Amino acid sequence: MFRTCHTHSADWYDLPQKPPSAILLWWAEVPDAMVQDAAAALRRRYPTVPILGCSTAGMIEGSRLHSHGILAVFWFLPEKTRAVHVRARGLASEWTLARKLADALGPAPTGPIIIMAEGLHLDGERLTRALCETLPHATIVGGMAADGERFQRTVLLQDTEILTDGLVAMALPPQIAAVFATGCGWQPMGPPRTVTKAEGRLVLQLDDEPALSLYARYLGPHAADLPASGHHFPLLVSAPGGAPALRSLIAVDAERHGLFFTTAIPEGSTVRLMHASMRDVLDAARTAARQIPQGCTAALMVSCVARRHVLGPLAEDEPAEVAATLGVPMAGWYSYGEIAAAPCSFRNQTICLTALRPR
């Protein structure tokens, strides 16, 4: 279904002789110009093949984790795939973005749709809800672009153009079926708290205490490394009328003593700080991989940058153990948020596996 090729430069070696149906590019720790040069080289080799991609916090190629370079995934599918880009700039909401995506994909049925979305400015929860409501019969997987652990700038790619907003999507043909599994591993710590002041994704007070001050107490000397050290302490958010969901910390507002999270957190929400050990994270990945039935021929793995941060020197063990359990070609990336297909939802701190097979 696909094969992969990794490079540390704009040069490619051992490329497929047969033109693929589509190419996905994921990259980390390389400049935009190198990504564009690498994409241009593929465009010259395969003039009519769609090319899409996003920046990441690490690339997964089978059992290997790449922290630097560019990973190309060459898809060989039974019919032509649909690849689109939708800009978010100037749109009123994530629902408008989702409707534009539905229009771009057209009315014909598809197999799973792989989404790669700008990772810092879109509200992942609102985006996923809008996608699932706008495309109710579609299977939507993927996640957000990333920027290592800098949380400064995430970008997308269409053809050879670097894009700074919106999303790109590849719709697999309807002959492709998918099964799914997710794993987390975080456990609650400390008492439940109430969000007493918030503005969208910016949480300013928890139990009337500045949110940054509360986090600093838990993190101690590691507070100086926020937001990266906040990976260890996401919030389990129970918003009024909503199901509990983990939300990752992505930025600090030092002037207002607040914390930015991946989605809006309403005032009045009940939250708990969460934590995880290396063992918890790896156990959750193993459990997710064992839920995938035999008979699949390829797998997509999208895992949260927080999991990689918590695993530290054991980060390579997560894709290695998943790949060994699945026993099929696997590719993916470390993200700023994951889209799970069953049920359709936006996740943080989670590993999302999508295993593919012909119908």
C-alpha positions as a LaTeX table, in Angstrom:
\begin{tabular}{lrrr}
\hline
Residue & $x$ (\AA) & $y$ (\AA) & $z$ (\AA) \\
\hline
Met1 & 0.00 & 0.00 & 0.00 \\
Phe2 & 2.94 & 2.34 & 0.63 \\
Arg3 & 6.70 & 2.46 & 0.84 \\
Thr4 & 8.91 & 5.05 & 2.48 \\
Cys5 & 12.13 & 6.94 & 1.86 \\
His6 & 14.00 & 9.14 & 4.36 \\
Thr7 & 16.60 & 11.79 & 3.55 \\
His8 & 18.67 & 14.34 & 5.48 \\
Ser9 & 18.89 & 16.63 & 2.44 \\
Ala10 & 16.91 & 17.61 & $-0.64$ \\
Asp11 & 18.32 & 14.63 & $-2.53$ \\
Trp12 & 16.44 & 11.33 & $-2.86$ \\
Tyr13 & 17.82 & 7.86 & $-3.40$ \\
Asp14 & 16.17 & 4.54 & $-4.25$ \\
Leu15 & 12.88 & 6.13 & $-5.33$ \\
Pro16 & 10.06 & 3.91 & $-6.67$ \\
Gln17 & 10.22 & 3.31 & $-10.40$ \\
Lys18 & 6.44 & 3.17 & $-10.69$ \\
Pro19 & 4.67 & 6.51 & $-10.12$ \\
Pro20 & 2.72 & 6.41 & $-6.84$ \\
Ser21 & $-0.89$ & 7.51 & $-6.39$ \\
Ala22 & 0.15 & 10.22 & $-3.92$ \\
Ile23 & 3.10 & 11.31 & $-1.78$ \\
Leu24 & 2.96 & 12.47 & 1.83 \\
Leu25 & 5.97 & 14.36 & 3.20 \\
Trp26 & 6.72 & 14.80 & 6.91 \\
Trp27 & 9.76 & 16.65 & 8.17 \\
Ala28 & 11.54 & 17.87 & 11.29 \\
Glu29 & 14.46 & 20.20 & 12.06 \\
Val30 & 15.04 & 21.26 & 8.46 \\
Pro31 & 14.46 & 24.67 & 6.84 \\
Asp32 & 11.48 & 25.39 & 4.60 \\
Ala33 & 13.76 & 25.84 & 1.60 \\
Met34 & 15.11 & 22.29 & 1.91 \\
Val35 & 11.57 & 20.90 & 2.12 \\
Gln36 & 10.61 & 22.83 & $-1.00$ \\
Asp37 & 13.71 & 21.62 & $-2.84$ \\
Ala38 & 12.98 & 18.02 & $-1.83$ \\
Ala39 & 9.37 & 18.37 & $-2.96$ \\
Ala40 & 10.48 & 19.94 & $-6.25$ \\
Ala41 & 12.77 & 16.96 & $-6.89$ \\
Leu42 & 9.81 & 14.62 & $-6.40$ \\
Arg43 & 7.65 & 16.82 & $-8.62$ \\
Arg44 & 10.21 & 16.53 & $-11.44$ \\
Arg45 & 10.30 & 12.73 & $-10.99$ \\
Tyr46 & 6.51 & 12.33 & $-10.72$ \\
Pro47 & 4.94 & 15.31 & $-12.56$ \\
Thr48 & 1.28 & 14.49 & $-11.95$ \\
Val49 & 1.35 & 12.95 & $-8.46$ \\
Pro50 & $-0.22$ & 14.94 & $-5.58$ \\
Ile51 & 2.24 & 15.93 & $-2.84$ \\
Leu52 & 1.04 & 16.97 & 0.63 \\
Gly53 & 2.74 & 17.21 & 4.01 \\
Cys54 & 3.37 & 18.93 & 7.33 \\
Ser55 & 6.08 & 19.79 & 9.82 \\
Thr56 & 6.36 & 17.44 & 12.80 \\
Ala57 & 7.98 & 16.71 & 16.15 \\
Gly58 & 9.46 & 13.51 & 14.74 \\
Met59 & 8.79 & 11.07 & 11.90 \\
Ile60 & 7.91 & 7.40 & 12.19 \\
Glu61 & 9.23 & 5.00 & 9.58 \\
Gly62 & 8.42 & 1.44 & 10.55 \\
Ser63 & 10.14 & 0.80 & 13.87 \\
Arg64 & 12.37 & 3.88 & 13.55 \\
Leu65 & 11.93 & 7.37 & 14.95 \\
His66 & 13.61 & 10.11 & 12.91 \\
Ser67 & 14.29 & 13.40 & 14.70 \\
His68 & 15.78 & 15.15 & 11.68 \\
Gly69 & 15.24 & 15.15 & 7.93 \\
Ile70 & 12.36 & 14.49 & 5.53 \\
Leu71 & 10.26 & 11.34 & 5.24 \\
Ala72 & 8.40 & 10.58 & 2.01 \\
Val73 & 5.53 & 8.08 & 2.00 \\
Phe74 & 4.70 & 6.81 & $-1.48$ \\
Trp75 & 1.12 & 5.52 & $-1.63$ \\
Phe76 & 0.14 & 2.88 & $-4.19$ \\
Leu77 & $-3.65$ & 2.71 & $-4.30$ \\
Pro78 & $-6.25$ & 0.99 & $-6.51$ \\
Glu79 & $-7.48$ & 4.27 & $-7.96$ \\
Lys80 & $-6.61$ & 7.95 & $-8.01$ \\
Thr81 & $-6.70$ & 9.70 & $-4.65$ \\
Arg82 & $-8.07$ & 13.16 & $-3.90$ \\
Ala83 & $-5.62$ & 15.61 & $-2.34$ \\
Val84 & $-6.73$ & 19.11 & $-1.31$ \\
His85 & $-5.68$ & 22.19 & 0.65 \\
Val86 & $-8.12$ & 24.52 & 2.37 \\
Arg87 & $-6.99$ & 27.85 & 3.79 \\
Ala88 & $-8.29$ & 29.06 & 7.16 \\
Arg89 & $-7.29$ & 32.70 & 6.78 \\
Gly90 & $-10.33$ & 34.95 & 6.61 \\
Leu91 & $-12.81$ & 32.18 & 7.45 \\
Ala92 & $-15.34$ & 32.72 & 10.21 \\
Ser93 & $-14.88$ & 29.42 & 12.05 \\
Glu94 & $-13.68$ & 25.84 & 11.95 \\
Trp95 & $-17.12$ & 24.91 & 10.60 \\
Thr96 & $-16.55$ & 27.12 & 7.56 \\
Leu97 & $-13.19$ & 25.42 & 7.06 \\
Ala98 & $-14.83$ & 21.99 & 7.29 \\
Arg99 & $-17.50$ & 22.94 & 4.74 \\
Lys100 & $-14.83$ & 24.16 & 2.32 \\
Leu101 & $-13.04$ & 20.83 & 2.73 \\
Ala102 & $-16.24$ & 18.91 & 2.02 \\
Asp103 & $-16.81$ & 21.01 & $-1.12$ \\
Ala104 & $-13.23$ & 20.40 & $-2.27$ \\
Leu105 & $-13.50$ & 16.63 & $-1.78$ \\
Gly106 & $-16.81$ & 16.45 & $-3.67$ \\
Pro107 & $-19.81$ & 14.18 & $-3.16$ \\
Ala108 & $-18.29$ & 10.84 & $-4.14$ \\
Pro109 & $-17.64$ & 8.38 & $-1.27$ \\
Thr110 & $-14.11$ & 7.93 & $-0.05$ \\
Gly111 & $-12.13$ & 5.67 & 2.16 \\
Pro112 & $-10.34$ & 7.09 & 5.20 \\
Ile113 & $-9.42$ & 10.78 & 4.98 \\
Ile114 & $-5.99$ & 11.70 & 6.35 \\
Ile115 & $-5.96$ & 15.25 & 7.75 \\
Met116 & $-2.88$ & 17.36 & 8.46 \\
Ala117 & $-3.82$ & 20.70 & 10.05 \\
Glu118 & $-1.90$ & 23.77 & 11.17 \\
Gly119 & $-1.02$ & 23.03 & 14.77 \\
Leu120 & $-0.95$ & 26.26 & 16.78 \\
His121 & $-3.84$ & 28.50 & 15.76 \\
Leu122 & $-6.69$ & 26.16 & 14.91 \\
Asp123 & $-8.77$ & 24.85 & 17.81 \\
Gly124 & $-8.34$ & 21.11 & 17.32 \\
Glu125 & $-11.49$ & 20.14 & 19.20 \\
Arg126 & $-13.70$ & 22.56 & 17.27 \\
Leu127 & $-12.05$ & 21.53 & 13.99 \\
Thr128 & $-12.59$ & 17.82 & 14.60 \\
Arg129 & $-16.20$ & 18.34 & 15.67 \\
Ala130 & $-16.82$ & 20.43 & 12.55 \\
Leu131 & $-15.20$ & 17.83 & 10.28 \\
Cys132 & $-17.24$ & 15.00 & 11.78 \\
Glu133 & $-20.50$ & 16.94 & 11.52 \\
Thr134 & $-19.80$ & 18.15 & 7.98 \\
Leu135 & $-18.59$ & 14.74 & 6.74 \\
Pro136 & $-20.73$ & 12.42 & 8.90 \\
His137 & $-20.15$ & 9.29 & 6.81 \\
Ala138 & $-16.39$ & 9.76 & 6.38 \\
Thr139 & $-13.65$ & 8.12 & 8.41 \\
Ile140 & $-11.34$ & 10.95 & 9.48 \\
Val141 & $-7.87$ & 10.35 & 10.92 \\
Gly142 & $-4.59$ & 12.26 & 11.20 \\
Gly143 & $-3.66$ & 15.20 & 13.39 \\
Met144 & $-2.00$ & 18.54 & 13.76 \\
Ala145 & 1.33 & 19.70 & 12.40 \\
Ala146 & 4.11 & 20.28 & 14.93 \\
Asp147 & 7.30 & 22.25 & 15.44 \\
Gly148 & 9.43 & 19.99 & 17.62 \\
Glu149 & 9.09 & 21.27 & 21.18 \\
Arg150 & 9.37 & 24.95 & 20.22 \\
Phe151 & 5.63 & 25.65 & 19.74 \\
Gln152 & 6.46 & 28.63 & 17.52 \\
Arg153 & 5.45 & 27.86 & 13.92 \\
Thr154 & 3.89 & 24.89 & 12.18 \\
Val155 & 3.55 & 24.63 & 8.41 \\
Leu156 & 1.94 & 22.51 & 5.73 \\
Leu157 & 2.93 & 21.58 & 2.20 \\
Gln158 & 0.95 & 21.36 & $-1.01$ \\
Asp159 & 2.97 & 20.44 & $-4.07$ \\
Thr160 & 6.09 & 22.60 & $-3.51$ \\
Glu161 & 4.41 & 25.45 & $-1.61$ \\
Ile162 & 4.84 & 26.00 & 2.13 \\
Leu163 & 1.53 & 26.97 & 3.77 \\
Thr164 & 1.06 & 28.57 & 7.17 \\
Asp165 & $-2.66$ & 28.05 & 7.81 \\
Gly166 & $-5.60$ & 25.74 & 7.19 \\
Leu167 & $-5.27$ & 22.05 & 6.47 \\
Val168 & $-4.31$ & 19.57 & 3.78 \\
Ala169 & $-6.14$ & 16.29 & 3.30 \\
Met170 & $-5.75$ & 13.08 & 1.32 \\
Ala171 & $-8.84$ & 10.95 & 0.72 \\
Leu172 & $-8.02$ & 7.29 & 0.19 \\
Pro173 & $-10.25$ & 5.43 & $-2.29$ \\
Pro174 & $-13.33$ & 3.58 & $-1.00$ \\
Gln175 & $-11.67$ & 0.21 & $-1.64$ \\
Ile176 & $-9.53$ & 0.85 & 1.49 \\
Ala177 & $-10.97$ & $-0.12$ & 4.87 \\
Ala178 & $-9.56$ & 0.85 & 8.26 \\
Val179 & $-9.58$ & $-0.26$ & 11.89 \\
Phe180 & $-8.46$ & 1.88 & 14.82 \\
Ala181 & $-6.98$ & 1.83 & 18.29 \\
Thr182 & $-5.85$ & 4.50 & 20.75 \\
Gly183 & $-3.79$ & 4.56 & 23.91 \\
Cys184 & $-3.02$ & 7.20 & 26.53 \\
Gly185 & $-1.51$ & 6.26 & 29.91 \\
Trp186 & $-1.96$ & 9.45 & 31.96 \\
Gln187 & $-3.26$ & 9.23 & 35.56 \\
Pro188 & $-4.87$ & 11.93 & 37.78 \\
Met189 & $-2.93$ & 13.72 & 40.50 \\
Gly190 & $-4.06$ & 16.29 & 43.05 \\
Pro191 & $-7.62$ & 17.43 & 43.72 \\
Pro192 & $-10.22$ & 18.50 & 41.15 \\
Arg193 & $-10.09$ & 22.23 & 40.44 \\
Thr194 & $-12.43$ & 24.71 & 38.79 \\
Val195 & $-11.49$ & 27.01 & 35.93 \\
Thr196 & $-12.47$ & 30.35 & 37.44 \\
Lys197 & $-11.13$ & 32.59 & 34.66 \\
Ala198 & $-10.44$ & 31.75 & 31.03 \\
Glu199 & $-10.46$ & 33.39 & 27.61 \\
Gly200 & $-10.82$ & 30.78 & 24.90 \\
Arg201 & $-7.69$ & 28.63 & 24.98 \\
Leu202 & $-6.02$ & 30.83 & 27.63 \\
Val203 & $-6.63$ & 29.60 & 31.19 \\
Leu204 & $-5.90$ & 32.40 & 33.64 \\
Gln205 & $-7.11$ & 31.09 & 37.01 \\
Leu206 & $-7.73$ & 27.71 & 38.65 \\
Asp207 & $-9.62$ & 27.94 & 41.95 \\
Asp208 & $-8.97$ & 31.71 & 41.79 \\
Glu209 & $-5.20$ & 31.13 & 41.72 \\
Pro210 & $-3.14$ & 32.19 & 38.70 \\
Ala211 & $-2.82$ & 29.10 & 36.50 \\
Leu212 & 0.89 & 29.65 & 35.90 \\
Ser213 & 1.57 & 29.87 & 39.64 \\
Leu214 & $-0.23$ & 26.59 & 40.28 \\
Tyr215 & 1.73 & 24.80 & 37.55 \\
Ala216 & 4.98 & 26.29 & 38.84 \\
Arg217 & 4.30 & 24.73 & 42.26 \\
Tyr218 & 3.93 & 21.28 & 40.74 \\
Leu219 & 6.85 & 21.59 & 38.35 \\
Gly220 & 9.32 & 23.17 & 40.78 \\
Pro221 & 12.61 & 23.91 & 38.99 \\
His222 & 11.18 & 22.48 & 35.74 \\
Ala223 & 8.79 & 25.43 & 35.54 \\
Ala224 & 11.60 & 27.36 & 33.82 \\
Asp225 & 11.26 & 24.92 & 30.89 \\
Leu226 & 7.57 & 25.62 & 30.24 \\
Pro227 & 5.78 & 25.00 & 27.95 \\
Ala228 & 7.81 & 21.87 & 27.10 \\
Ser229 & 7.87 & 20.61 & 30.71 \\
Gly230 & 4.09 & 21.00 & 30.81 \\
His231 & 3.89 & 17.84 & 28.68 \\
His232 & 4.13 & 15.91 & 31.92 \\
Phe233 & 1.07 & 17.66 & 33.38 \\
Pro234 & $-1.85$ & 17.99 & 30.94 \\
Leu235 & $-5.33$ & 18.84 & 32.18 \\
Leu236 & $-8.23$ & 16.41 & 32.22 \\
Val237 & $-11.06$ & 18.79 & 31.34 \\
Ser238 & $-14.71$ & 18.12 & 32.15 \\
Ala239 & $-16.55$ & 21.02 & 30.56 \\
Pro240 & $-20.22$ & 21.58 & 31.43 \\
Gly241 & $-22.20$ & 19.09 & 29.36 \\
Gly242 & $-19.11$ & 17.55 & 27.79 \\
Ala243 & $-17.16$ & 14.31 & 28.13 \\
Pro244 & $-13.78$ & 14.44 & 29.95 \\
Ala245 & $-10.85$ & 15.05 & 27.60 \\
Leu246 & $-7.09$ & 15.51 & 28.04 \\
Arg247 & $-5.73$ & 18.85 & 26.87 \\
Ser248 & $-2.07$ & 19.72 & 26.35 \\
Leu249 & $-0.33$ & 22.90 & 27.41 \\
Ile250 & 1.26 & 24.61 & 24.40 \\
Ala251 & 2.28 & 28.13 & 25.48 \\
Val252 & 2.70 & 30.48 & 28.44 \\
Asp253 & 1.42 & 34.04 & 28.89 \\
Ala254 & 3.92 & 35.16 & 31.51 \\
Glu255 & 2.54 & 38.70 & 31.67 \\
Arg256 & $-0.95$ & 37.50 & 32.61 \\
His257 & 0.21 & 34.39 & 34.49 \\
Gly258 & $-1.86$ & 32.21 & 32.18 \\
Leu259 & $-1.46$ & 29.03 & 30.16 \\
Phe260 & $-2.53$ & 28.29 & 26.60 \\
Phe261 & $-3.97$ & 24.86 & 25.79 \\
Thr262 & $-4.75$ & 23.15 & 22.49 \\
Thr263 & $-8.49$ & 23.89 & 22.70 \\
Ala264 & $-10.80$ & 26.36 & 24.40 \\
Ile265 & $-11.50$ & 25.51 & 28.05 \\
Pro266 & $-14.70$ & 27.16 & 29.31 \\
Glu267 & $-14.98$ & 28.86 & 32.67 \\
Gly268 & $-16.71$ & 26.57 & 35.13 \\
Ser269 & $-14.99$ & 23.45 & 33.78 \\
Thr270 & $-13.70$ & 20.96 & 36.31 \\
Val271 & $-10.08$ & 20.01 & 35.67 \\
Arg272 & $-7.46$ & 17.74 & 37.17 \\
Leu273 & $-3.75$ & 17.73 & 36.59 \\
Met274 & $-2.53$ & 14.45 & 35.12 \\
His275 & 0.84 & 12.73 & 35.03 \\
Ala276 & 2.42 & 9.66 & 33.44 \\
Ser277 & 5.58 & 7.61 & 33.78 \\
Met278 & 7.62 & 6.13 & 30.94 \\
Arg279 & 6.14 & 2.74 & 31.76 \\
Asp280 & 2.56 & 4.08 & 31.67 \\
Val281 & 3.11 & 5.58 & 28.21 \\
Leu282 & 4.72 & 2.47 & 26.72 \\
Asp283 & 2.14 & 0.14 & 28.27 \\
Ala284 & $-0.65$ & 2.19 & 26.67 \\
Ala285 & 1.06 & 1.97 & 23.25 \\
Arg286 & 1.47 & $-1.80$ & 23.56 \\
Thr287 & $-2.18$ & $-2.20$ & 24.54 \\
Ala288 & $-3.33$ & $-0.11$ & 21.57 \\
Ala289 & $-1.22$ & $-2.13$ & 19.13 \\
Arg290 & $-2.62$ & $-5.43$ & 20.46 \\
Gln291 & $-6.16$ & $-4.20$ & 19.70 \\
Ile292 & $-5.46$ & $-4.13$ & 15.94 \\
Pro293 & $-6.67$ & $-7.38$ & 14.32 \\
Gln294 & $-4.57$ & $-9.41$ & 11.93 \\
Gly295 & $-5.06$ & $-9.08$ & 8.20 \\
Cys296 & $-4.13$ & $-5.41$ & 7.79 \\
Thr297 & $-1.48$ & $-4.48$ & 5.25 \\
Ala298 & $-0.27$ & $-1.03$ & 6.44 \\
Ala299 & $-0.63$ & 1.32 & 9.43 \\
Leu300 & $-0.62$ & 5.03 & 10.18 \\
Met301 & 0.66 & 6.08 & 13.62 \\
Val302 & 0.07 & 9.60 & 14.94 \\
Ser303 & 1.40 & 10.16 & 18.46 \\
Cys304 & 1.56 & 13.22 & 20.66 \\
Val305 & 4.77 & 15.18 & 21.14 \\
Ala306 & 4.05 & 14.95 & 24.88 \\
Arg307 & 4.51 & 11.18 & 24.77 \\
Arg308 & 7.89 & 11.59 & 23.12 \\
His309 & 8.90 & 14.18 & 25.73 \\
Val310 & 7.89 & 11.97 & 28.67 \\
Leu311 & 9.66 & 8.93 & 27.18 \\
Gly312 & 12.88 & 10.89 & 26.73 \\
Pro313 & 15.68 & 8.39 & 26.02 \\
Leu314 & 13.09 & 5.64 & 25.49 \\
Ala315 & 11.20 & 7.57 & 22.79 \\
Glu316 & 12.33 & 5.17 & 20.08 \\
Asp317 & 10.71 & 2.29 & 21.97 \\
Glu318 & 7.17 & 3.46 & 21.20 \\
Pro319 & 7.24 & 3.04 & 17.38 \\
Ala320 & 9.54 & 0.03 & 17.72 \\
Glu321 & 7.14 & $-1.88$ & 19.96 \\
Val322 & 4.07 & $-0.90$ & 17.94 \\
Ala323 & 5.72 & $-1.91$ & 14.65 \\
Ala324 & 6.84 & $-5.23$ & 16.10 \\
Thr325 & 3.31 & $-6.00$ & 17.28 \\
Leu326 & 1.58 & $-4.99$ & 14.04 \\
Gly327 & 4.10 & $-6.58$ & 11.68 \\
Val328 & 3.13 & $-4.40$ & 8.69 \\
Pro329 & 4.66 & $-1.30$ & 7.06 \\
Met330 & 3.99 & 1.72 & 9.28 \\
Ala331 & 4.53 & 5.46 & 8.95 \\
Gly332 & 3.43 & 8.56 & 10.81 \\
Trp333 & 4.44 & 11.58 & 12.84 \\
Tyr334 & 4.57 & 13.14 & 16.30 \\
Ser335 & 1.96 & 15.88 & 16.48 \\
Tyr336 & 0.41 & 18.71 & 18.50 \\
Gly337 & $-2.93$ & 16.87 & 18.57 \\
Glu338 & $-4.39$ & 13.66 & 17.20 \\
Ile339 & $-7.66$ & 12.87 & 15.42 \\
Ala340 & $-9.17$ & 9.56 & 16.48 \\
Ala341 & $-11.75$ & 7.97 & 14.23 \\
Ala342 & $-13.65$ & 5.71 & 16.62 \\
Pro343 & $-15.32$ & 7.70 & 17.99 \\
Cys344 & $-14.43$ & 10.77 & 15.94 \\
Ser345 & $-12.69$ & 13.07 & 18.42 \\
Phe346 & $-9.70$ & 15.30 & 19.05 \\
Arg347 & $-7.07$ & 13.90 & 21.41 \\
Asn348 & $-3.94$ & 15.02 & 23.23 \\
Gln349 & $-1.25$ & 12.94 & 24.93 \\
Thr350 & $-2.53$ & 10.00 & 22.83 \\
Ile351 & $-1.23$ & 7.46 & 20.34 \\
Cys352 & $-3.71$ & 6.89 & 17.48 \\
Leu353 & $-3.27$ & 3.87 & 15.23 \\
Thr354 & $-5.08$ & 3.43 & 11.91 \\
Ala355 & $-4.55$ & 0.04 & 10.28 \\
Leu356 & $-5.47$ & $-0.25$ & 6.59 \\
Arg357 & $-6.47$ & $-3.15$ & 4.34 \\
Pro358 & $-8.21$ & $-3.66$ & 1.00 \\
Arg359 & $-11.93$ & $-4.27$ & 1.32 \\
\hline
\end{tabular}
